[in-house]
């Protein structure tokens, strides 16, 4: 739920090109011992999801995008991926 909240509350995304944008943050889930770097990535897509969403846990309601989150311990900036 925390990941979904971070995506929904985000108003500024860094643009890579016409399709991809991202933002990153350091975060430590409650059960984890260390803070890690999280990359939140969204891809513009033409198709709108029409399938039912089970429990509405991980699909943000921003139509026209697909979202992914990557957890890493690498120190590179997002543009270099």
VOBA-1610 file (N, C-alpha, C; in pm, whole numbers, padded with zeros to 5 digits, always signed):
BEGIN
Unk+00081-00120+00000Unk+00000+00000+00000Unk+00086+00126+00000Unk+00200+00120+00067Unk+00287+00237+00074Unk+00343+00273-00065Unk+00376+00173-00145Unk+00428+00200-00279Unk+00321+00266-00366Unk+00200+00216-00359Unk+00091+00275-00435Unk+00069+00420-00393Unk+00074+00446-00265Unk+00055+00582-00213Unk+00163+00676-00266Unk+00286+00630-00268Unk+00396+00713-00319Unk+00376+00747-00466Unk+00329+00650-00545Unk+00304+00675-00687Unk+00189+00773-00704Unk+00081+00753-00634Unk-00036+00839-00649Unk-00011+00982-00604Unk+00072+01001-00503Unk+00098+01136-00452Unk+00204+01210-00530Unk+00274+01141-00617Unk+00383+01202-00693Unk+00327+01290-00803Unk+00366+01416-00808Unk+00319+01507-00912Unk+00426+01536-01016Unk+00554+01524-00981Unk+00663+01552-01075Unk+00744+01426-01101Unk+00748+01386-01226Unk+00825+01270-01270Unk+00936+01320-01361Unk+01053+01259-01356Unk+01163+01293-01447Unk+01139+01222-01579Unk+01144+01296-01688Unk+01115+01241-01819Unk+01242+01188-01885Unk+01236+01065-01934Unk+01346+01008-02011Unk+01321+01029-02160Unk+01201+01003-02206Unk+01160+01026-02345Unk+01008+01033-02348Unk+00949+01021-02466Unk+00803+01034-02477Unk+00729+00919-02410Unk+00796+00808-02385Unk+00732+00690-02328Unk+00761+00670-02179Unk+00885+00693-02139Unk+00930+00658-02003Unk+00953+00781-01915Unk+00916+00768-01788Unk+00950+00868-01687Unk+00969+00795-01554Unk+01033+00863-01458Unk+01067+00796-01333Unk+01086+00896-01221Unk+01090+00847-01098Unk+01143+00919-00984Unk+01205+00816-00891Unk+01289+00861-00800Unk+01355+00770-00708Unk+01351+00826-00567Unk+01360+00735-00471Unk+01363+00779-00332Unk+01429+00670-00247Unk+01482+00709-00135Unk+01535+00615-00037Unk+01421+00584+00060Unk+01404+00455+00088Unk+01292+00415+00173Unk+01324+00284+00243Unk+01272+00268+00363Unk+01288+00145+00440Unk+01150+00099+00484Unk+01100-00011+00424Unk+00974-00066+00474Unk+00987-00105+00622Unk+00880-00108+00692Unk+00881-00130+00837Unk+00953-00259+00877Unk+00940-00364+00800Unk+00998-00494+00836Unk+01145-00509+00794Unk+01197-00417+00716Unk+01335-00426+00667Unk+01430-00360+00765Unk+01555-00403+00765Unk+01655-00346+00856Unk+01726-00225+00796Unk+01736-00219+00663Unk+01811-00113+00596Unk+01724-00033+00502Unk+01769+00088+00472Unk+01706+00171+00371Unk+01767+00137+00235Unk+01682+00129+00135Unk+01728+00100-00001Unk+01678+00207-00096Unk+01736+00208-00215Unk+01697+00301-00320Unk+01585+00237-00402Unk+01474+00306-00416Unk+01360+00259-00493Unk+01346+00346-00617Unk+01338+00283-00733Unk+01313+00353-00860Unk+01169+00324-00901Unk+01090+00427-00915Unk+00952+00416-00959Unk+00948+00454-01105Unk+00905+00363-01190Unk+00909+00383-01334Unk+00768+00373-01390Unk+00736+00464-01481Unk+00607+00453-01550Unk+00630+00459-01700Unk+00550+00381-01770Unk+00557+00372-01915Unk+00422+00410-01972Unk+00425+00504-02065Unk+00300+00544-02130Unk+00257+00429-02221Unk+00130+00393-02213Unk+00079+00285-02298Unk-00053+00328-02360Unk-00080+00273-02476Unk-00200+00312-02549Unk-00325+00243-02495Unk-00312+00121-02447Unk-00428+00044-02402Unk-00465+00080-02258Unk-00592+00092-02232Unk-00641+00115-02097Unk-00679-00019-02037Unk-00639-00043-01913Unk-00671-00169-01846Unk-00822-00183-01830Unk-00873-00299-01875Unk-01017-00322-01865Unk-01049-00442-01777Unk-00947-00519-01738Unk-00972-00635-01654Unk-01005-00591-01512Unk-01076-00674-01438Unk-01105-00639-01299Unk-00977-00631-01216Unk-00976-00541-01122Unk-00860-00521-01035Unk-00890-00583-00899Unk-00818-00686-00864Unk-00842-00755-00739Unk-00794-00670-00622Unk-00883-00633-00535Unk-00857-00557-00413Unk-00799-00419-00435Unk-00770-00381-00559Unk-00719-00247-00590Unk-00594-00214-00510Unk-00503-00309-00492Unk-00385-00285-00410Unk-00269-00223-00486Unk-00241-00270-00606Unk-00117-00231-00672Unk-00136-00164-00807Unk-00254-00129-00846Unk-00275-00063-00974Unk-00323+00079-00947Unk-00235+00179-00959Unk-00276+00318-00938Unk-00377+00358-01045Unk-00468+00445-01011Unk-00570+00489-01105Unk-00521+00608-01186Unk-00419+00587-01266Unk-00372+00687-01360Unk-00370+00617-01495Unk-00477+00632-01571Unk-00492+00558-01693Unk-00395+00606-01799Unk-00350+00512-01881Unk-00255+00544-01987Unk-00112+00515-01947Unk-00088+00462-01826Unk+00046+00430-01779Unk+00050+00291-01717Unk+00165+00226-01729Unk+00195+00105-01653Unk+00309+00139-01560Unk+00308+00084-01439Unk+00406+00119-01336Unk+00488-00001-01295Unk+00616+00027-01262Unk+00707-00074-01209Unk+00789-00008-01099Unk+00832-00088-01002Unk+00919-00039-00896Unk+01039-00133-00887Unk+01157-00075-00885Unk+01281-00152-00874Unk+01350-00112-00745Unk+01392-00211-00668Unk+01468-00188-00545Unk+01612-00223-00575Unk+01704-00134-00539Unk+01844-00159-00570Unk+01935-00105-00460Unk+02055-00158-00457Unk+02158-00102-00368Unk+02265-00032-00450Unk+02244-00021-00581Unk+02338+00050-00669Unk+02324+00200-00648Unk+02433+00272-00669Unk+02433+00415-00647Unk+02419+00499-00771Unk+02394+00438-00888Unk+02383+00514-01012Unk+02258+00599-01014Unk+02262+00702-01097Unk+02145+00786-01117Unk+02050+00717-01215Unk+01923+00752-01213Unk+01822+00688-01295Unk+01843+00702-01444Unk+01899+00811-01491Unk+01916+00833-01635Unk+02017+00737-01698Unk+02100+00675-01621Unk+02204+00588-01676Unk+02158+00446-01699Unk+02034+00413-01663Unk+01986+00276-01681Unk+01952+00250-01825
//
